Amino acid sequence: MISLILTVRNEGASLPALLDSLLRQTRAPDEIVIVDGGSRDDTLAVIDRYQERLPLRLLGEPGCNISRGRNLAIDNARGELIAVTDAGVRLAPDWLQQLGDPLLADPEVAAVAGFFRADPQTTFELALGATTLPLAGEIDGRRFLPSSRSVAFRKEAWRAVGGYPEWLDHCEDLVFDLRLLQHGGPFVFAPQAIAHFRPRPSLPAFFRQYYLYARGDGLAGLWTKRHLIRYAAYLLALPLLLLAGALLHPFWWLLLLLAGLAYLARPLQRLRQLRSGKRWLLALPLLPLIRATGDVAKMLGWPAGLWQRRRNPPPRWR
C-alpha cells in the first residue's frame, strides 16, 4: 500500500493541476492524505470536488508549518510506503510507479529520490529555471538529495529519523534527506519520477524564496563553506578586481568578465537545451540579474538564520 501525502494552504488555484495529474497515474495511490494549514481561499472546495474520483482524506491543523503538516499526514497514513509531493506541481503520468517500484522490489531500499523539472510560462520563468534548476544529466544519483515535491520512503525510516524537523519552516526537506541518508544510505535515484512546477513568477518572489532558503541554512547550520565563499567573491574578489582594473591595467576587468561568464556557463548551457522559440534569446540578459539577485538574497538570509540559531538554538540533529 502506497500513501501519498501533501500539505496545502491557499492552493485553490494550483491544486487542480496536481489532482488532475493524480487521476492519470499509471499506478494510482492507495490513499491521498492532505493536511490543510488553514486555507482561506477555495482550497477545501477544490478538494471536495475530487472526493469521488480520488481516495482523498483531509486533515486540518491551522497555522502548522510544512514540516508539522507532513508529519501529521504521515502519522495518519495507513500505508507503510509514503510518497510526498507539494501543491503547485503537475506529476508525470508514471511518477508514482517510478517512485514506488524500487521500494516494492527491494525491502532493503529505504528511500527513492524523484526529480523535478521547470514548467515555465513566461520568459522570466524560463530564465529562472535555467539559472537555478539542474537538468537530469547533471545529477550524480548516488549523492542527490531530493526535494520533497518528489520523494518516497518507508514509514519506518521516517520514524527512525524523527520525521521532518518541525523547528524549520524552510530547508526542512534537506535536513530530512540528510537524516535519511545517515540512517539508510544513499537514495535510489528515479530520474523519470518527474514533478513539473512553475518557477517563481517575479524577481521579488525569487528573492524572498532564496532569502528564506538561506535563512534555513543558517538556522540548520548548513553549507557554511559555500556561504563564506560567496561573501569572499562579492566582498573581496569583486572589489579588488574592479580596483585593479582602474589603478593598474584593464586586463583585470577582462579577468573579471571571464570569471562572470564562467559563473554563467551552466545556466547558458541549460537555456540552450530548454530553448522554446525565441524566448530563450529574450531570457539571456536575465541570467546575470537572476544570479546576482539570488546571491544577494543568500548573503542576507544566511546571517539572519545564524542570528536566529544563536538566540534560539535548534535541537541537535546530526
N, C-alpha and C positions, 0 to 999 in steps of 0.2 A: 504494500500500500504506500503510495506516494502522496504526501500532503504538500500543497503549495500554500505559502504564506506571504502576506504583504501587509504593509501599513498604508493608511490614507489619511489625508487631511485636506479638505477643499480641493479635491481632484475631480470634480464633476466634469470638467472639460476634457481631461486627458484619459479618464478611466475607460470610456467605451472602446478606444483603440486596443487597450490591453485585454479587456474582456472578450472582444471580438476575436483577437488572436488566440485566446484560450479555447474558443469554440472550434478553432481549426486545427488543433493539435493532433498529430498522428498518434500520440499516446496521451490520453486525457488524464488530468489529475484525479485522484480518487476523492479528494475534497480540496476546497479552497477556503482557507481561514483568513479573514480580513479583520484587522483591528483599525477602528476609526479613532483618530486622536482628537475629535471634537470639531468635525466639519460644520461650516455654517452656510455652505452653498448646497447644490443639489446632489452631492456625492451619494448620500443614502438613497435618494430616489433612483439614481442610476443603478446602484447595486440591486435595488428591489426589482428593476425591470429585467434583470438577468437571473433571478432566483429560480425560474422554472427551466432554464436552459443549462445552468451550471450548478455544481454541488457546492453552493456558497454557504458559509457560516460567518456571521457578522458579530464581532465583539466591539465594545466601546470602552475607551478609557480617556476621557477628555483631558488634554494637557500633557499626555505622555510623550516622551521623545521617541525617536525611531527605534532606538535600542530596546527600550521598555516595550514598545508595541510589538516588535519582532519576538521578544522573549515570551510575551503573553500569548501570541499566536502559536508559537511552537509548543509551549507548555500545554495548550488546549488541543493541539493537533492529535489525531488518532493514529496517524502513520508513524512508522519508525524511520522512514526516509523523508527528508524535508528538502523541498526546493524553495528558493527565495527569489523574489523579483520585486520591482517597485512599480508604483503607478507612474504614468508618463512614458512607458515603454510600449513597444509593439514586438511581440515574440515571433521568431521564425516558426513555421509550422511543425518542425521536428525538434523544437527547443527542449521540451521535457523528455522526449525519448533520448536525445543525445546526452542529457544530464543523468537520466535515470539508469541507462543501460550499464555503465561501469559499476554502479552500486549494486544492481541486481545480479550482475555476473560474478562479482568477486566480493565475498564478505570481508576481505581484508582492506578494501578501499574505504577510507573514511570520508573523503570529500572529493567533489568534482568541480572544477573551475570552468564555467562557461565563459562566453566572450560577449562583446558589445560592439556596436557599430553606429556611427553617427548617422542620423536621418535628417540632414539639413533641409530647411525650407527656404532659406534666404542666403544671399551671398555672404553675409556676416557669419551665419551659422556654418556654412561650408568652410570658411577660413578658420573659424574657431575649432571645428572638428579636426582639420588638418594640423593645427598647431598643438592641440592638447591630447589627442587620442591616438594611440599606436594602432597600426594595422596588424593583422594576424601574423604576417610574415616576420614581424619584428620581435615576436614573443618567444622567449625561452620557456617552454611549457613546464620545465622542471622547477622554475623559480617564480612563475607567475602567481600573483596574489589577486584573486578575482574581486570585482565589485559585487556587492550583494544585490545588484539588479539581475545577476545571472550566476547562481551558485547552488549546489546541492550537497547535502551531508547527512550522515546518520545522526539520529536524535541522541544516541548515546555519546557521540563525540561532542555535541553541543552541551550536554550535561557535564561531561568531563572537564570542559574548559570554562565552565561557569556562565555560558551563554554570551550574548552580546553585552559589551560594557555599558551599563546604564548611566555611568558617570560621564559619558561622552555623547554630545549631540552631533558631532561631525568626526570623520575619520574612524568611526566606530567599526566599520566593516574591515578596515585594515588591521586594527588591533585584534579583532575576532579571527581574521585569517592567520595572523602570526601565532595566536594561541593554538589554532587547529594544526598548523604546521609543526609546532613543537610537540603536539600530542600524537598526531597520526602520520607524520611525514608529509612528503610533497602531495599536492593536489594532483589528481588526474586531469589533464587539460583536454577539454572538449571544445575545440575552436568553432565547431558548427552549431553549438548551442548559443545562438545569437539573439541578443536583445537589442533592438533598434530604438534609439532615443534621440530626441532633438537636443542639440547643444543649447546653452543659454542664448536668449534672443538679442541681447544687447551688451555693450561694454560694461555698463554699471552692474548688470546682473552677473556677468562673468567675474568682475572684480569682487563682488560680495561672495560669490562661490569660493574663489580661491583664498580670500581672506579667511573665511571660516574653516576651509581645509587646513590652512597653515596654522590657525589658532588651535585646531585639534591636534596637529603635530606637536605644537609646543606643550599643550596640556598633557599629551601622552608621552612626551619625551622622545619623539621620533625624528630621525633624519637630521640630527644636529650638524653633521659634517656637510650635508648638502646645503643647508641654510647658511652656514658660515661661508661656504664657497661663493654663494650668491652675493652676500654682503661684500666679500673681498673683490668680486668682479665689478660691482657697481660703485662701491665707495672708495676703492683703492685703484684698481687697474684702469677703469674708465677715466677718472680724472687725471691720472698720471700720463696716460697716452694722449689725452687732449692737450695737456700742458706741454708734453714733449714735442708734439707737433707744432705748437705755437712758438716755443722757445728754441727748439733745436733744429728740427727738419720735418717737412711734411710727410716724410716716409712713415713716421709714427701714426699719422692719420690713416695712411694706406693700410698699415698693420691693423688698426682698429676696424677699418672697413672689412678687411678679410676675416677678422675674428667674428664680426657681426654676421657675415654671410655664412660662416661655418655654423654659427648658432642657429641659423635659419635653414640649414641644409635639409634636416629631416622633415620639417613642415613643407618645404618646397617639393620634396620627393613625394610626400603623401598627396599633396594637392594635385600633382601631375597624374597620380593614379586615380584620384577621386574626381577628376575634372568632369564637369557637366555643362556642355555647350560652351558659351563664352563666360559663364560665371566664374570659372577658375581664374581667368585673366583679371577680372574685377576684384577677385579675392586676394591677389598677390600683394598689393600695397597694405592690406590689413594685417599681414603676418607679423611684421615688426611691432606694430602697435599692440597687437594681442600679446605677443611675447613680453613686451615691456610692462604692460598692464598687469599681467599675471605675476611677474616678478615683484613689482611694487606691492601688490596685494599680499604676496607671501612674506615680504620683508616687514610689512606692518602687522600681519596676523600672527606670525610666529612669536615675537616678543610678547604680544598680548596673551597668548597661550602660556608662555613661560611665567608671566606675572600671575596669571590665574592659578597655575600649578603651585607657585610659591605660596600664595595666600591660602589656597585650599588644596593641599596635597591629595592627589587621587590615590586609590588603592594600588598596592604593588601588584603589577600584573605580569611581569616577566618571570 
